[in-house]
Amino acid sequence: MTIKVLYFASVRERVGKPDEEIEPPAGIATVGQLMTWLAGRGEQYAYAFENAKVIRVAIDRKHVHPDARIEGAGEIAFFPPMTGG
Amino acid sequence: MATTIRLQREPFDITAEVAKLSGARTDVGAVVTFTGICRADEKGAPIAALTLEHYPGMAEAEIARHVEEARARWPLLGVTVIHRYGRLKPGEVIVLVATASSHREAAFAAAEFLMDYLKTRAPFWKQVEIAGGKTWVDAKAADDEAAERWSAPPPRSDAAK
């Protein structure tokens, strides 16, 4: 399954790119598992996801919890807590 | 209800935006506006500018969801939310939230509700330029607490009976 992922703000800076296509292995079912898998992809990813508890996730532009399932997702975004307004 | 949601790099005319809310109609009795402005300091350190990053598509959608929720909670006659992105200098306007209603209570409450959610749920991130370097602004627990108070169901008007 190919998924488009987006990174914003400090997560984008740490990963070193704004977006990419990924192909997680079949056993990855939830957002939380996906973050653990991403963290294992290299030093930059490990740094970006070192504090996965505070990373926020959106699937198809809606906020989701770490236990949300990724099946059928068109676009998954990872970012730090928001500071707009 | 007249709804305006805009994200833009350019400055905008607050007076003109607010005037549109009452415009030709005569049932608007109250317009509340909140203007967020770029300060010249972050935690006491002087800043040269701030840069706002956002998630295009989601930012608009998230604001629209909260405008809908505000409409469901209060009798609103108009809502305007304009949020800028890109590099802003101290003194520049970052955000405008304006709400119109027949009476002030709904307009005040809805404006505060929208700002609290904008701060904690809309995908924007501030980076400040301090002493030659760039630093991401930390999210504040106080902002989460401010948004949290709206999650309890609003008191029913007949609760006292």
gemmi code that builds the backbone of each chain (N, CA, C; Angstrom):
import gemmi

chains = {
    "A": [
        ("MET", (0.850, -1.198, 0.000), (0.000, 0.000, 0.000), (0.892, 1.257, 0.000)),
        ("THR", (0.716, 2.096, -0.996), (1.481, 3.343, -1.057), (0.659, 4.458, -0.428)),
        ("ILE", (1.306, 5.222, 0.474), (0.612, 6.324, 1.150), (1.423, 7.599, 0.971)),
        ("LYS", (0.712, 8.686, 0.722), (1.389, 9.980, 0.689), (1.464, 10.518, 2.116)),
        ("VAL", (2.667, 10.902, 2.542), (2.786, 11.492, 3.879), (3.337, 12.915, 3.747)),
        ("LEU", (2.878, 13.768, 4.656), (3.306, 15.166, 4.685), (3.901, 15.460, 6.052)),
        ("TYR", (4.918, 16.321, 6.069), (5.532, 16.741, 7.328), (5.501, 18.258, 7.403)),
        ("PHE", (5.185, 18.777, 8.598), (5.128, 20.235, 8.744), (5.998, 20.716, 9.901)),
        ("ALA", (6.411, 21.975, 9.790), (7.138, 22.697, 10.839), (8.379, 21.912, 11.298)),
        ("SER", (8.540, 21.723, 12.626), (9.774, 21.093, 13.112), (9.908, 19.648, 12.627)),
        ("VAL", (8.801, 18.961, 12.422), (8.874, 17.579, 11.920), (9.429, 17.589, 10.492)),
        ("ARG", (8.969, 18.529, 9.673), (9.463, 18.669, 8.296), (10.968, 18.962, 8.290)),
        ("GLU", (11.389, 19.878, 9.177), (12.815, 20.228, 9.224), (13.677, 19.032, 9.626)),
        ("ARG", (13.182, 18.264, 10.593), (13.978, 17.126, 11.070), (14.047, 16.007, 10.038)),
        ("VAL", (12.904, 15.705, 9.389), (12.908, 14.659, 8.361), (13.731, 15.128, 7.158)),
        ("GLY", (13.659, 16.432, 6.866), (14.446, 16.980, 5.764), (13.693, 17.080, 4.455)),
        ("LYS", (12.376, 16.841, 4.475), (11.562, 17.008, 3.262), (10.104, 17.260, 3.653)),
        ("PRO", (9.353, 17.930, 2.778), (7.967, 18.263, 3.116), (6.983, 17.116, 2.898)),
        ("ASP", (7.290, 16.204, 1.993), (6.361, 15.099, 1.721), (7.081, 13.976, 1.001)),
        ("GLU", (6.458, 12.815, 0.977), (7.008, 11.666, 0.252), (5.952, 10.576, 0.152)),
        ("GLU", (6.215, 9.601, -0.728), (5.360, 8.425, -0.832), (6.051, 7.310, -0.062)),
        ("ILE", (5.301, 6.621, 0.782), (5.920, 5.521, 1.538), (5.134, 4.234, 1.313)),
        ("GLU", (5.796, 3.110, 1.559), (5.130, 1.811, 1.451), (5.393, 1.021, 2.719)),
        ("PRO", (4.604, 1.259, 3.760), (4.826, 0.519, 5.010), (4.489, -0.962, 4.819)),
        ("PRO", (5.155, -1.832, 5.586), (4.856, -3.266, 5.481), (3.429, -3.575, 5.943)),
        ("ALA", (2.950, -4.749, 5.583), (1.549, -5.128, 5.818), (1.125, -5.065, 7.288)),
        ("GLY", (2.034, -5.314, 8.214), (1.659, -5.366, 9.627), (1.363, -4.007, 10.257)),
        ("ILE", (1.637, -2.937, 9.548), (1.434, -1.594, 10.107), (-0.021, -1.187, 9.908)),
        ("ALA", (-0.781, -1.149, 10.999), (-2.222, -0.908, 10.867), (-2.671, 0.450, 11.390)),
        ("THR", (-1.942, 0.977, 12.397), (-2.397, 2.227, 13.021), (-1.376, 3.352, 12.828)),
        ("VAL", (-1.843, 4.544, 13.116), (-1.002, 5.738, 13.052), (0.196, 5.612, 14.002)),
        ("GLY", (-0.059, 5.077, 15.197), (1.008, 4.899, 16.183), (2.079, 3.947, 15.668)),
        ("GLN", (1.628, 2.824, 15.067), (2.576, 1.854, 14.509), (3.364, 2.459, 13.342)),
        ("LEU", (2.662, 3.285, 12.571), (3.331, 3.923, 11.428), (4.446, 4.856, 11.911)),
        ("MET", (4.190, 5.574, 13.010), (5.228, 6.479, 13.545), (6.440, 5.687, 14.024)),
        ("THR", (6.188, 4.554, 14.679), (7.295, 3.701, 15.144), (8.100, 3.198, 13.950)),
        ("TRP", (7.389, 2.794, 12.902), (8.066, 2.304, 11.691), (8.873, 3.429, 11.021)),
        ("LEU", (8.273, 4.603, 10.928), (8.980, 5.751, 10.332), (10.251, 6.079, 11.123)),
        ("ALA", (10.135, 6.022, 12.458), (11.283, 6.357, 13.313), (12.466, 5.431, 13.058)),
        ("GLY", (12.182, 4.226, 12.558), (13.246, 3.255, 12.308), (13.871, 3.381, 10.931)),
        ("ARG", (13.465, 4.399, 10.171), (13.956, 4.510, 8.796), (15.289, 5.240, 8.666)),
        ("GLY", (15.818, 5.728, 9.771), (17.111, 6.434, 9.686), (17.228, 7.484, 10.770)),
        ("GLU", (18.395, 8.063, 10.845), (18.707, 9.012, 11.910), (17.759, 10.211, 11.935)),
        ("GLN", (17.496, 10.768, 10.749), (16.633, 11.955, 10.691), (15.211, 11.635, 11.137)),
        ("TYR", (14.721, 10.453, 10.712), (13.372, 10.040, 11.110), (13.313, 9.772, 12.613)),
        ("ALA", (14.387, 9.145, 13.130), (14.432, 8.860, 14.566), (14.363, 10.169, 15.357)),
        ("TYR", (15.050, 11.191, 14.852), (15.059, 12.503, 15.500), (13.665, 13.147, 15.394)),
        ("ALA", (13.062, 13.076, 14.210), (11.743, 13.692, 13.996), (10.668, 13.057, 14.883)),
        ("PHE", (10.771, 11.737, 15.089), (9.721, 11.022, 15.828), (10.185, 10.581, 17.209)),
        ("GLU", (11.266, 11.199, 17.736), (11.805, 10.763, 19.032), (10.791, 10.987, 20.162)),
        ("ASN", (9.948, 12.009, 20.011), (8.932, 12.257, 21.032), (7.551, 12.093, 20.387)),
        ("ALA", (7.272, 10.845, 19.974), (6.069, 10.570, 19.176), (4.778, 10.953, 19.902)),
        ("LYS", (4.816, 10.949, 21.239), (3.595, 11.273, 22.003), (3.082, 12.676, 21.725)),
        ("VAL", (3.979, 13.608, 21.423), (3.517, 14.978, 21.199), (3.239, 15.270, 19.713)),
        ("ILE", (3.599, 14.339, 18.829), (3.358, 14.570, 17.397), (1.871, 14.400, 17.097)),
        ("ARG", (1.327, 15.379, 16.383), (-0.088, 15.311, 15.997), (-0.187, 14.721, 14.600)),
        ("VAL", (-1.311, 14.050, 14.343), (-1.485, 13.372, 13.058), (-2.842, 13.707, 12.462)),
        ("ALA", (-2.870, 13.902, 11.159), (-4.135, 14.096, 10.447), (-4.200, 13.101, 9.295)),
        ("ILE", (-5.351, 12.468, 9.148), (-5.590, 11.603, 7.987), (-6.607, 12.308, 7.108)),
        ("ASP", (-6.244, 12.486, 5.862), (-7.108, 13.185, 4.905), (-7.646, 14.490, 5.490)),
        ("ARG", (-6.720, 15.227, 6.118), (-6.978, 16.584, 6.605), (-7.924, 16.664, 7.802)),
        ("LYS", (-8.005, 15.546, 8.556), (-8.759, 15.577, 9.818), (-7.875, 15.034, 10.932)),
        ("HIS", (-7.940, 15.691, 12.113), (-7.160, 15.223, 13.256), (-7.576, 13.799, 13.621)),
        ("VAL", (-6.576, 12.960, 13.942), (-6.876, 11.602, 14.412), (-6.005, 11.276, 15.619)),
        ("HIS", (-6.413, 10.230, 16.371), (-5.638, 9.741, 17.507), (-4.644, 8.680, 17.017)),
        ("PRO", (-3.624, 8.374, 17.863), (-2.611, 7.396, 17.437), (-3.183, 6.006, 17.137)),
        ("ASP", (-4.359, 5.689, 17.696), (-4.917, 4.356, 17.436), (-5.779, 4.319, 16.162)),
        ("ALA", (-5.836, 5.428, 15.433), (-6.615, 5.459, 14.181), (-5.985, 4.525, 13.157)),
        ("ARG", (-6.827, 3.852, 12.383), (-6.330, 2.916, 11.366), (-5.952, 3.667, 10.092)),
        ("ILE", (-4.866, 3.207, 9.475), (-4.376, 3.922, 8.291), (-4.939, 3.358, 6.986)),
        ("GLU", (-5.642, 2.235, 7.094), (-6.189, 1.609, 5.889), (-7.103, 2.594, 5.147)),
        ("GLY", (-6.873, 2.721, 3.864), (-7.721, 3.597, 3.049), (-7.336, 5.065, 3.088)),
        ("ALA", (-6.298, 5.396, 3.858), (-5.884, 6.801, 3.954), (-5.280, 7.279, 2.632)),
        ("GLY", (-5.675, 8.465, 2.204), (-5.093, 9.036, 0.999), (-3.851, 9.834, 1.331)),
        ("GLU", (-3.897, 10.518, 2.473), (-2.827, 11.455, 2.837), (-2.713, 11.508, 4.360)),
        ("ILE", (-1.516, 11.271, 4.879), (-1.311, 11.316, 6.334), (-0.271, 12.394, 6.639)),
        ("ALA", (-0.630, 13.305, 7.547), (0.272, 14.414, 7.876), (0.736, 14.310, 9.327)),
        ("PHE", (2.011, 14.646, 9.552), (2.604, 14.637, 10.892), (3.116, 16.037, 11.209)),
        ("PHE", (2.796, 16.516, 12.415), (3.224, 17.861, 12.766), (3.243, 18.056, 14.282)),
        ("PRO", (3.958, 19.095, 14.756), (3.986, 19.377, 16.197), (2.682, 20.059, 16.622)),
        ("PRO", (2.450, 20.216, 17.944), (1.269, 20.954, 18.395), (1.193, 22.320, 17.714)),
        ("MET", (-0.030, 22.745, 17.436), (-0.219, 23.935, 16.617), (-0.070, 25.231, 17.416)),
        ("THR", (0.406, 26.269, 16.729), (0.680, 27.550, 17.398), (0.193, 28.733, 16.559)),
        ("GLY", (-0.960, 28.571, 15.902), (-1.489, 29.679, 15.100), (-2.268, 30.667, 15.942)),
        ("GLY", (-3.041, 31.479, 15.270), (-3.906, 32.442, 15.956), (-3.192, 33.719, 16.335)),
    ],
    "B": [
        ("MET", (-26.327, 32.504, 6.659), (-25.339, 33.292, 7.405), (-24.148, 33.585, 6.506)),
        ("ALA", (-23.691, 34.802, 6.516), (-22.514, 35.176, 5.714), (-21.255, 34.633, 6.384)),
        ("THR", (-20.532, 33.800, 5.669), (-19.288, 33.254, 6.204), (-18.135, 33.592, 5.267)),
        ("THR", (-17.077, 34.138, 5.839), (-15.863, 34.391, 5.070), (-14.709, 33.696, 5.775)),
        ("ILE", (-14.017, 32.800, 5.074), (-12.817, 32.165, 5.622), (-11.727, 32.349, 4.585)),
        ("ARG", (-10.666, 33.012, 4.979), (-9.585, 33.254, 4.025), (-8.217, 33.075, 4.664)),
        ("LEU", (-7.313, 32.433, 3.942), (-5.921, 32.368, 4.356), (-5.150, 33.118, 3.294)),
        ("GLN", (-4.292, 34.000, 3.705), (-3.581, 34.794, 2.704), (-2.260, 35.318, 3.235)),
        ("ARG", (-1.374, 35.601, 2.295), (-0.072, 36.152, 2.627), (-0.174, 37.670, 2.844)),
        ("GLU", (-1.054, 38.310, 2.092), (-1.141, 39.771, 2.047), (-1.869, 40.348, 3.270)),
        ("PRO", (-1.538, 41.602, 3.618), (-2.315, 42.299, 4.654), (-3.750, 42.526, 4.164)),
        ("PHE", (-4.650, 42.894, 5.088), (-6.033, 43.156, 4.691), (-6.579, 44.308, 5.511)),
        ("ASP", (-7.712, 44.844, 5.051), (-8.325, 46.016, 5.669), (-9.381, 45.566, 6.684)),
        ("ILE", (-9.048, 45.650, 7.970), (-9.942, 45.161, 9.019), (-11.288, 45.894, 8.981)),
        ("THR", (-11.232, 47.211, 8.846), (-12.467, 48.011, 8.868), (-13.423, 47.570, 7.752)),
        ("ALA", (-12.865, 47.348, 6.565), (-13.698, 46.935, 5.434), (-14.296, 45.552, 5.669)),
        ("GLU", (-13.487, 44.652, 6.246), (-13.986, 43.293, 6.513), (-15.119, 43.316, 7.533)),
        ("VAL", (-14.944, 44.124, 8.575), (-15.967, 44.197, 9.622), (-17.249, 44.842, 9.074)),
        ("ALA", (-17.090, 45.856, 8.231), (-18.253, 46.541, 7.658), (-19.106, 45.587, 6.819)),
        ("LYS", (-18.438, 44.619, 6.157), (-19.177, 43.652, 5.322), (-20.146, 42.812, 6.147)),
        ("LEU", (-19.813, 42.616, 7.435), (-20.649, 41.751, 8.267), (-22.025, 42.337, 8.549)),
        ("SER", (-22.071, 43.637, 8.737), (-23.400, 44.228, 8.938), (-23.955, 44.686, 7.589)),
        ("GLY", (-23.095, 45.306, 6.788), (-23.455, 45.648, 5.416), (-24.828, 46.280, 5.290)),
        ("ALA", (-25.636, 45.718, 4.387), (-26.952, 46.291, 4.124), (-28.005, 45.779, 5.095)),
        ("ARG", (-27.659, 44.761, 5.890), (-28.722, 44.167, 6.721), (-28.946, 44.969, 8.000)),
        ("THR", (-30.140, 44.861, 8.536), (-30.505, 45.671, 9.699), (-30.796, 44.815, 10.933)),
        ("ASP", (-30.582, 43.492, 10.813), (-30.842, 42.623, 11.976), (-29.593, 42.390, 12.827)),
        ("VAL", (-28.426, 42.863, 12.361), (-27.203, 42.709, 13.146), (-27.152, 43.794, 14.220)),
        ("GLY", (-27.110, 43.353, 15.478), (-27.054, 44.317, 16.571), (-25.705, 44.341, 17.252)),
        ("ALA", (-24.863, 43.349, 16.923), (-23.570, 43.254, 17.606), (-22.541, 42.615, 16.691)),
        ("VAL", (-21.379, 43.234, 16.593), (-20.236, 42.622, 15.905), (-19.073, 42.650, 16.881)),
        ("VAL", (-18.504, 41.474, 17.156), (-17.318, 41.388, 18.012), (-16.135, 41.025, 17.129)),
        ("THR", (-15.030, 41.745, 17.297), (-13.851, 41.419, 16.511), (-12.671, 41.127, 17.425)),
        ("PHE", (-11.889, 40.143, 17.035), (-10.611, 39.878, 17.684), (-9.530, 40.041, 16.630)),
        ("THR", (-8.492, 40.783, 16.954), (-7.356, 40.949, 16.054), (-6.104, 40.448, 16.751)),
        ("GLY", (-5.424, 39.506, 16.143), (-4.150, 39.009, 16.675), (-3.009, 39.709, 15.959)),
        ("ILE", (-2.070, 40.240, 16.738), (-0.995, 41.064, 16.176), (0.358, 40.474, 16.550)),
        ("CYS", (1.302, 40.560, 15.647), (2.665, 40.072, 15.894), (3.352, 40.978, 16.918)),
        ("ARG", (3.737, 40.394, 18.068), (4.470, 41.153, 19.088), (5.942, 41.274, 18.696)),
        ("ALA", (6.637, 42.175, 19.385), (8.070, 42.372, 19.104), (8.943, 41.505, 19.996)),
        ("ASP", (8.305, 40.640, 20.807), (9.111, 39.777, 21.665), (8.470, 38.402, 21.799)),
        ("GLU", (9.311, 37.410, 22.093), (8.827, 36.063, 22.404), (9.495, 35.654, 23.703)),
        ("LYS", (8.718, 35.443, 24.754), (9.236, 35.128, 26.091), (10.325, 36.118, 26.510)),
        ("GLY", (10.096, 37.400, 26.230), (11.019, 38.434, 26.682), (12.172, 38.732, 25.729)),
        ("ALA", (12.402, 37.861, 24.741), (13.499, 38.093, 23.796), (12.977, 38.830, 22.564)),
        ("PRO", (13.692, 39.888, 22.124), (13.209, 40.635, 20.962), (13.240, 39.779, 19.690)),
        ("ILE", (12.219, 39.914, 18.866), (12.200, 39.164, 17.605), (12.193, 40.128, 16.422)),
        ("ALA", (12.800, 39.697, 15.324), (12.846, 40.517, 14.109), (11.591, 40.302, 13.280)),
        ("ALA", (11.069, 39.071, 13.311), (9.887, 38.727, 12.518), (9.409, 37.347, 12.932)),
        ("LEU", (8.203, 36.989, 12.492), (7.787, 35.600, 12.647), (7.307, 35.078, 11.307)),
        ("THR", (7.465, 33.765, 11.130), (7.001, 33.133, 9.894), (5.955, 32.104, 10.263)),
        ("LEU", (4.801, 32.195, 9.601), (3.714, 31.260, 9.851), (3.651, 30.238, 8.730)),
        ("GLU", (3.760, 28.980, 9.131), (3.593, 27.875, 8.180), (2.194, 27.309, 8.389)),
        ("HIS", (1.579, 26.816, 7.337), (0.265, 26.182, 7.514), (0.128, 24.978, 6.598)),
        ("TYR", (-0.929, 24.211, 6.835), (-1.231, 23.016, 6.052), (-2.363, 23.408, 5.107)),
        ("PRO", (-2.024, 23.754, 3.859), (-3.056, 24.214, 2.930), (-4.127, 23.137, 2.753)),
        ("GLY", (-5.351, 23.539, 2.693), (-6.441, 22.573, 2.561), (-6.989, 22.194, 3.922)),
        ("MET", (-6.139, 21.698, 4.816), (-6.637, 21.325, 6.134), (-6.944, 22.558, 6.981)),
        ("ALA", (-6.106, 23.591, 6.869), (-6.329, 24.784, 7.700), (-7.720, 25.374, 7.412)),
        ("GLU", (-8.056, 25.519, 6.139), (-9.373, 26.049, 5.774), (-10.481, 25.120, 6.287)),
        ("ALA", (-10.274, 23.809, 6.080), (-11.300, 22.834, 6.453), (-11.532, 22.827, 7.959)),
        ("GLU", (-10.444, 22.937, 8.711), (-10.560, 22.900, 10.168), (-11.275, 24.158, 10.683)),
        ("ILE", (-10.943, 25.301, 10.113), (-11.623, 26.541, 10.507), (-13.116, 26.435, 10.156)),
        ("ALA", (-13.397, 25.919, 8.961), (-14.798, 25.793, 8.530), (-15.580, 24.879, 9.471)),
        ("ARG", (-14.959, 23.795, 9.933), (-15.635, 22.880, 10.869), (-15.998, 23.605, 12.163)),
        ("HIS", (-15.089, 24.470, 12.641), (-15.376, 25.159, 13.898), (-16.364, 26.303, 13.715)),
        ("VAL", (-16.370, 26.900, 12.535), (-17.394, 27.912, 12.249), (-18.771, 27.246, 12.258)),
        ("GLU", (-18.856, 26.052, 11.660), (-20.124, 25.307, 11.671), (-20.557, 25.010, 13.098)),
        ("GLU", (-19.578, 24.606, 13.926), (-19.917, 24.291, 15.319), (-20.392, 25.550, 16.053)),
        ("ALA", (-19.743, 26.676, 15.785), (-20.160, 27.935, 16.415), (-21.584, 28.299, 15.987)),
        ("ARG", (-21.878, 28.073, 14.714), (-23.232, 28.358, 14.212), (-24.281, 27.502, 14.906)),
        ("ALA", (-23.891, 26.249, 15.207), (-24.829, 25.342, 15.862), (-25.063, 25.747, 17.317)),
        ("ARG", (-24.072, 26.413, 17.918), (-24.177, 26.769, 19.341), (-24.825, 28.122, 19.584)),
        ("TRP", (-24.596, 29.069, 18.681), (-25.077, 30.432, 18.913), (-25.833, 30.960, 17.694)),
        ("PRO", (-26.775, 31.859, 17.905), (-27.539, 32.423, 16.781), (-26.720, 33.501, 16.056)),
        ("LEU", (-25.858, 33.072, 15.165), (-24.956, 34.007, 14.482), (-25.539, 34.465, 13.152)),
        ("LEU", (-25.218, 35.677, 12.794), (-25.665, 36.227, 11.504), (-24.501, 36.374, 10.532)),
        ("GLY", (-23.287, 36.202, 11.024), (-22.130, 36.281, 10.132), (-20.853, 35.946, 10.884)),
        ("VAL", (-19.899, 35.341, 10.185), (-18.584, 35.040, 10.764), (-17.509, 35.320, 9.711)),
        ("THR", (-16.462, 35.987, 10.123), (-15.313, 36.207, 9.241), (-14.045, 35.745, 9.961)),
        ("VAL", (-13.292, 34.875, 9.319), (-11.992, 34.466, 9.853), (-10.964, 34.657, 8.743)),
        ("ILE", (-9.974, 35.495, 8.992), (-8.893, 35.695, 8.019), (-7.578, 35.464, 8.749)),
        ("HIS", (-6.782, 34.535, 8.259), (-5.508, 34.192, 8.913), (-4.400, 34.345, 7.890)),
        ("ARG", (-3.362, 35.068, 8.267), (-2.246, 35.238, 7.334), (-1.178, 34.171, 7.547)),
        ("TYR", (-0.363, 33.958, 6.517), (0.788, 33.071, 6.619), (1.974, 33.755, 5.936)),
        ("GLY", (3.146, 33.150, 6.089), (4.350, 33.783, 5.537), (5.058, 34.600, 6.610)),
        ("ARG", (5.952, 35.507, 6.178), (6.770, 36.263, 7.130), (6.081, 37.559, 7.526)),
        ("LEU", (5.918, 37.760, 8.842), (5.248, 38.958, 9.361), (6.171, 39.662, 10.341)),
        ("LYS", (6.132, 40.993, 10.295), (6.964, 41.775, 11.215), (6.138, 42.247, 12.410)),
        ("PRO", (6.820, 42.583, 13.534), (6.093, 43.088, 14.697), (5.151, 44.227, 14.303)),
        ("GLY", (3.937, 44.179, 14.843), (2.942, 45.202, 14.526), (1.978, 44.772, 13.430)),
        ("GLU", (2.360, 43.765, 12.643), (1.459, 43.323, 11.572), (0.353, 42.428, 12.131)),
        ("VAL", (-0.799, 42.491, 11.463), (-1.940, 41.673, 11.873), (-1.745, 40.235, 11.399)),
        ("ILE", (-1.960, 39.286, 12.324), (-1.853, 37.864, 11.992), (-3.227, 37.299, 11.655)),
        ("VAL", (-4.204, 37.625, 12.509), (-5.511, 36.974, 12.373), (-6.640, 37.928, 12.748)),
        ("LEU", (-7.752, 37.773, 12.054), (-8.984, 38.486, 12.414), (-10.102, 37.462, 12.564)),
        ("VAL", (-10.786, 37.525, 13.705), (-12.023, 36.763, 13.882), (-13.107, 37.777, 14.182)),
        ("ALA", (-14.160, 37.788, 13.400), (-15.269, 38.710, 13.645), (-16.574, 37.932, 13.583)),
        ("THR", (-17.428, 38.180, 14.564), (-18.703, 37.467, 14.628), (-19.833, 38.478, 14.734)),
        ("ALA", (-20.926, 38.203, 14.044), (-22.081, 39.097, 14.072), (-23.304, 38.347, 14.567)),
        ("SER", (-24.093, 39.046, 15.391), (-25.322, 38.450, 15.901), (-26.303, 39.576, 16.201)),
        ("SER", (-27.509, 39.212, 16.607), (-28.468, 40.256, 16.959), (-28.094, 40.903, 18.287)),
        ("HIS", (-27.514, 40.066, 19.185), (-27.168, 40.558, 20.522), (-25.737, 40.191, 20.873)),
        ("ARG", (-25.160, 40.896, 21.841), (-23.719, 40.781, 22.084), (-23.278, 39.436, 22.657)),
        ("GLU", (-24.134, 38.780, 23.474), (-23.690, 37.563, 24.157), (-23.179, 36.518, 23.159)),
        ("ALA", (-23.959, 36.267, 22.126), (-23.591, 35.246, 21.137), (-22.329, 35.659, 20.388)),
        ("ALA", (-22.236, 36.938, 20.054), (-21.082, 37.412, 19.278), (-19.793, 37.289, 20.102)),
        ("PHE", (-19.853, 37.689, 21.377), (-18.672, 37.560, 22.252), (-18.269, 36.097, 22.410)),
        ("ALA", (-19.234, 35.259, 22.759), (-18.932, 33.850, 23.035), (-18.382, 33.154, 21.793)),
        ("ALA", (-18.996, 33.399, 20.648), (-18.567, 32.717, 19.424), (-17.161, 33.156, 19.016)),
        ("ALA", (-16.846, 34.435, 19.204), (-15.508, 34.923, 18.837), (-14.449, 34.256, 19.711)),
        ("GLU", (-14.756, 34.130, 21.009), (-13.795, 33.516, 21.924), (-13.639, 32.020, 21.627)),
        ("PHE", (-14.755, 31.366, 21.380), (-14.751, 29.948, 21.008), (-13.884, 29.723, 19.762)),
        ("LEU", (-14.105, 30.538, 18.742), (-13.357, 30.363, 17.487), (-11.865, 30.605, 17.685)),
        ("MET", (-11.507, 31.607, 18.460), (-10.082, 31.867, 18.701), (-9.428, 30.737, 19.492)),
        ("ASP", (-10.134, 30.235, 20.503), (-9.569, 29.148, 21.306), (-9.304, 27.921, 20.439)),
        ("TYR", (-10.214, 27.622, 19.521), (-10.012, 26.458, 18.662), (-8.987, 26.714, 17.564)),
        ("LEU", (-8.962, 27.961, 17.086), (-7.965, 28.326, 16.070), (-6.549, 28.089, 16.601)),
        ("LYS", (-6.356, 28.449, 17.880), (-5.040, 28.321, 18.505), (-4.601, 26.869, 18.644)),
        ("THR", (-5.552, 25.985, 18.936), (-5.167, 24.620, 19.307), (-5.469, 23.567, 18.250)),
        ("ARG", (-6.328, 23.887, 17.266), (-6.743, 22.855, 16.303), (-6.427, 23.192, 14.849)),
        ("ALA", (-6.286, 24.465, 14.534), (-6.021, 24.823, 13.136), (-4.528, 24.640, 12.860)),
        ("PRO", (-4.178, 23.941, 11.778), (-2.766, 23.623, 11.526), (-1.936, 24.803, 11.016)),
        ("PHE", (-1.493, 25.602, 11.999), (-0.562, 26.710, 11.750), (0.577, 26.571, 12.756)),
        ("TRP", (1.768, 26.978, 12.324), (2.929, 26.930, 13.226), (3.734, 28.206, 13.076)),
        ("LYS", (4.111, 28.775, 14.235), (4.888, 30.023, 14.238), (6.364, 29.738, 14.493)),
        ("GLN", (7.188, 30.393, 13.689), (8.631, 30.336, 13.901), (9.100, 31.778, 14.063)),
        ("VAL", (9.879, 32.058, 15.115), (10.329, 33.433, 15.327), (11.818, 33.575, 15.040)),
        ("GLU", (12.187, 34.762, 14.581), (13.595, 35.065, 14.321), (14.144, 35.802, 15.535)),
        ("ILE", (14.981, 35.094, 16.288), (15.572, 35.654, 17.506), (17.088, 35.598, 17.397)),
        ("ALA", (17.751, 36.725, 17.657), (19.220, 36.794, 17.705), (19.882, 36.058, 16.548)),
        ("GLY", (19.416, 36.329, 15.332), (20.053, 35.756, 14.151), (19.639, 34.328, 13.829)),
        ("GLY", (18.937, 33.655, 14.758), (18.507, 32.279, 14.500), (16.993, 32.181, 14.406)),
        ("LYS", (16.510, 30.990, 14.052), (15.061, 30.775, 13.972), (14.644, 29.711, 14.969)),
        ("THR", (13.549, 29.975, 15.683), (13.067, 29.039, 16.695), (11.575, 28.827, 16.533)),
        ("TRP", (11.127, 27.565, 16.620), (9.686, 27.295, 16.600), (9.087, 27.687, 17.935)),
        ("VAL", (7.930, 28.303, 17.890), (7.226, 28.704, 19.113), (6.591, 27.461, 19.738)),
        ("ASP", (6.758, 27.298, 21.061), (6.162, 26.149, 21.759), (4.665, 26.375, 21.971)),
        ("ALA", (3.910, 25.301, 21.837), (2.478, 25.375, 22.157), (2.333, 25.586, 23.661)),
        ("LYS", (1.296, 26.329, 24.050), (1.090, 26.629, 25.470), (-0.029, 25.759, 26.051)),
        ("ALA", (0.233, 25.226, 27.247), (-0.790, 24.427, 27.926), (-2.034, 25.273, 28.184)),
        ("ALA", (-1.829, 26.574, 28.435), (-2.963, 27.468, 28.732), (-3.926, 27.544, 27.537)),
        ("ASP", (-3.383, 27.420, 26.322), (-4.245, 27.454, 25.139), (-5.115, 26.199, 25.063)),
        ("ASP", (-4.513, 25.042, 25.418), (-5.283, 23.794, 25.430), (-6.398, 23.874, 26.464)),
        ("GLU", (-6.053, 24.444, 27.630), (-7.057, 24.560, 28.696), (-8.186, 25.482, 28.268)),
        ("ALA", (-7.830, 26.561, 27.559), (-8.843, 27.505, 27.097), (-9.805, 26.833, 26.126)),
        ("ALA", (-9.276, 25.977, 25.250), (-10.136, 25.281, 24.283), (-10.967, 24.202, 24.967)),
        ("GLU", (-10.369, 23.588, 25.997), (-11.005, 22.474, 26.707), (-12.340, 22.872, 27.338)),
        ("ARG", (-12.424, 24.123, 27.807), (-13.639, 24.526, 28.540), (-14.875, 24.515, 27.656)),
        ("TRP", (-14.677, 24.543, 26.321), (-15.845, 24.522, 25.425), (-16.336, 23.103, 25.161)),
        ("SER", (-15.572, 22.087, 25.603), (-15.956, 20.719, 25.250), (-17.115, 20.214, 26.104)),
        ("ALA", (-17.358, 20.850, 27.260), (-18.550, 20.510, 28.034), (-19.763, 21.039, 27.275)),
        ("PRO", (-20.869, 20.284, 27.288), (-22.046, 20.779, 26.556), (-22.508, 22.119, 27.118)),
        ("PRO", (-22.925, 23.041, 26.281), (-23.377, 24.340, 26.790), (-24.598, 24.167, 27.682)),
        ("PRO", (-24.698, 24.981, 28.742), (-25.834, 24.841, 29.662), (-27.145, 25.076, 28.929)),
        ("ARG", (-28.133, 24.251, 29.234), (-29.443, 24.429, 28.603), (-30.157, 25.593, 29.259)),
        ("SER", (-30.916, 26.305, 28.447), (-31.560, 27.501, 28.968), (-32.640, 27.146, 30.004)),
        ("ASP", (-33.121, 25.877, 29.960), (-34.190, 25.498, 30.913), (-33.613, 24.704, 32.095)),
        ("ALA", (-32.258, 24.728, 32.254), (-31.622, 23.907, 33.289), (-32.065, 24.303, 34.692)),
        ("ALA", (-32.410, 25.546, 34.898), (-32.741, 26.029, 36.237), (-34.171, 25.638, 36.661)),
        ("LYS", (-34.962, 25.171, 35.708), (-36.369, 24.868, 36.036), (-36.499, 23.553, 36.803)),
    ],
}
model = gemmi.Model(1)
for chain_id, residues in chains.items():
    chain = gemmi.Chain(chain_id)
    for i, (resn, *xyz) in enumerate(residues, 1):
        res = gemmi.Residue()
        res.name, res.seqid = resn, gemmi.SeqId(i, " ")
        for name, pos in zip(("N", "CA", "C"), xyz):
            atom = gemmi.Atom()
            atom.name, atom.element = name, gemmi.Element(name[0])
            atom.pos, atom.b_iso = gemmi.Position(*pos), 0.0
            res.add_atom(atom)
        chain.add_residue(res)
    model.add_chain(chain)
structure = gemmi.Structure()
structure.add_model(model)
structure.setup_entities()
